[in-house]
Amino acid sequence: MPFALPFRTNPLDNGFELSLLRINQAGRPVSIGDIVATVEPEPGVGNVLFVRFYDTPDSGMDRRTPLPTDQWERLRAAADACVDIPVLMSSLPAAIKSAVTQSRQ
């Protein structure tokens, strides 16, 4: 799958973190948005998969105007800047099913 942005994945005890990267002015890769998927216990339900998106301090680095101050507008603007999110999110259901199948073998 071709992606416009490079990314880095980090395993977590109960899931993973996928960081979408850009190169900052110092020439270092920085995260402009993180997708975090974790399996967490929910009372009365059992284990539930949560997929969350977080903006970062570098989310607005390529913007000509500052990010919005409203938290939801800011998050939407940060997500919109991560052009690969629709492709990543559409591929997650198949990846999750595959991971569950492999974990049961």
PyMOL commands that set and color helices and strands:
alter all, ss='L'
color gray80, all
select helices_A, chain A and resi 71-81+85-103
alter helices_A, ss='H'
color red, helices_A
select strands_A, chain A and resi 7-12+15-23+29-42+46-54
alter strands_A, ss='S'
color yellow, strands_A
deselect
rebuild
show_as cartoon
